């Protein structure tokens, strides 16, 4: 009963996906929610400001990112409970998927604040579907640890039989493909997608050895999603 009473007094926290490239990918519902929100929480107000200006949305922005979320979340939840309507966005894609979002969602739920997540852009979905690798069962790993625990994490996935999905930066993609080839074998199938929905979108498919060789010759640029076939022998 206490939670229900709090919900009745509260406004809502909206999790709003934003385009990962092409601005036409934003939904009409997302635009409406952003226009109606009392406050928009943005990972980078400069980046989000460009998007909002394009759609003539002039609502107030507040910076909310991985470096300040622990210090801000309690105050923001109190403002939600007091009746403010908030929308959370990240630089691109769906907040909470390898981006800030989980903490404020968890604390809002605990406080009885209604939370809704709008459907929308997430980079790994189009990469997975167009990879040509089975996508009925998959494991989303996001970003691997950069240093400590990286090799251990990769080794732990050696016998995984589901398709695996990773995010990677252009600076580490060749290193990652090399480590995968060493652990999983160079003949394991992989699809590497970059700049999804942007002008230079590309999906390179083949074995780990083949795709690694491609990006050794062609300088990696943009944001990458790696879709790796599972171990078919397990």
N, C-alpha and C positions, 0 to 999 in steps of 0.2 A: 504493500500500500504506500509506503514512504516513497519508493521510486516512482510510482504512478503519479503521486501528487507533485513531485519535482518535475516530471515530464510535462505536466499540465501547465506549469508556470514558465517553463523554458521555451526558448526558441530552439533552432536546430543547427547542428554542424553539418555542412554539406561538403563532401569530398568530390572535387570537380576535376576530371581529367582534361588536360589541354593538349593541343596538337603536338606531335613529335616532329613535325616538319611542315606539311601543307596545312595552312590555316583553314582550308575548307573542311578539314576533318573535325572541327569543333561542332558540337550538336546545338540545336536550337534550345534545348532544355538547359544546357550548360550556360549559354548566353543569358537566358532568363534568370537563372539562379545568381549569376555573377552581378547582374544589374540590380537584383532585389536585395542582395546581402548588405547588412550594415557595415561589415568589415570583411576584407579579403586578406587572408593570410598567404603570403607569397614567399617561396624559397629565395628568390632574388627579385627585389622590387623593380630593378632596372629591366631585367628580362621580361618579367610579367607586364611591366608598364607598356612595353612595345605592343604586346598582344592586346591588352585592354584598350590602348589608344586606337588600334586598328578597327576595333569593334565599337568605338565611341562609348566605352564604359569608364565612368569617372568616379567610381566608388573608392572609399579610402583603403589604402594598402598598408599592411603591417608586415615587416620582415619576420619570417618564421623559418628557421633552418636548423641543421644538425648541430650547429655551434651554440644556439641559444634556446632550443626547444625545452631542455630540462629546466631552465630558469623561467621560462615564460608560461609553461603549460598550466600550472595551477591558477595563475591570474586569468588566463584566457577562459578556462573552464568556469571560473566564478562569473566572468562577464556573460558567458552563455547562459548560466543559471539565472542571471539577472535580467535576461530578456533580449540579448543581442543575437542577431542572425549572422552566422559566419560561414564563409566559404574558404576551403583550403585548396590551394593549387601549388604545383611544383613547377620547375622550369619547363618541363615537358612530360607528357604522359600522365599516369595515374599516381597520385601521392600514395606513399606507403610501399610501392613496388620499387625497391632500391632507392627510395627517396624518403624524406621526412613525412610522417603521417601516423605511424603506428601509435606513438606515445599519446598524442592528443585524442585519438580515437579511443584508446583504452581508458584514459582518464575520464573522458566524456561519458562513456558507457558506465563506468563505475559510479559516476555522479548522477546517473539517471537522465543525462542529456540525450535527446534523440539524435541519432547519426544516420545519414544516408550517403551512399556512394553512387554517383551517377555512372552509367556505363560509358566507356569511351576509350581513347587511344592508350595503348600499352605496346611497347616496341616488340616484346617477345612473341605476341600472338601472330602478327602477320609473318614474322620470320619463321616461326614454327610451321605454320600452315603451308607456306610456299617452299619450304626446304626440300620436299620430296622424301623426307624421313618420317616414319610413322609418328602421328601426333595424337593417337587415341589415348596413350598413357605417356606421361612425361614428368620429368623432375626439373623444377626451376631452381637453379643455384644462384642466379644473380652474379654479383662480382665475387670472384675468389679473393682470399686474403692476398695482399700484395707481397708480404714477406713471411712473417711467422705463421706457420700452420698451412701454408699454401701447398707444399709438396705432400703433406699428410692428408689434406683434404682431397687432392687429386687421386692419391693412392686408394683412399677409402671408396672411391667411385669406380674402381677397376672392374668390379663384377656387376655393376648396375645394368640391368637389362632394359630399363626404360630409356627413351630418348631424353637427353640432358640439354638444358638451355642455360647459357651463360651470357652475362654482359661483359664487355671488355673495352678498354680504351685503345686508341690507335697506337699508343706507345708500347703496349704490352701484347698486342694480338699475335705477333710472330712468336714471341717467347711462349705464350700460352699454347699455341698450336704445336710448337716443338715439344713442350712438356707433355701434351696430350699424346703425341706420336710416340714418345718414349714410354709412356705408361700404358696406353691402350693399343699401341701398334699403329704403324704408319698407314695401314690399309683400311683402318676404321673410317666409315663414311662420315662426312661432315658437310654442313652448309654454313657459310659465313655471310651474313647480311649486314650491309652498312647503309647509313643515310636513308633509312626507311621513310617513304613518303616524300622525300626531298628530290631535288632535280637530279642529283647524281646517285640515286638509289642503285644498289648492285647486290646480287646474290651469287656467290661463287660456290659451286657444289663440286664435290669429288672426294678423294681420300684425304686424310690428314696430310700426307706427304705432298700431294698435288696442290692442295689449297695453301699450304705453308709456302711452297715454292712460288706460287702466284704472288703472294704478298711480300715475299723477299725481293721480287722483281718490281712490283708496283707498290710504291710507298702507301702504307695504310693511312687513310684520312677519314674522319667522321666518327660517328658512334657505331659500335659493332655489337651484333648479337651472333653468338656461336651456337649452332644447333648440332649436337653430336649424337650419332647413333649409339644405341645401347649395345651391350655385349650379347650377341645372338646365341652364344654358346652356353649361356647360363640358363 
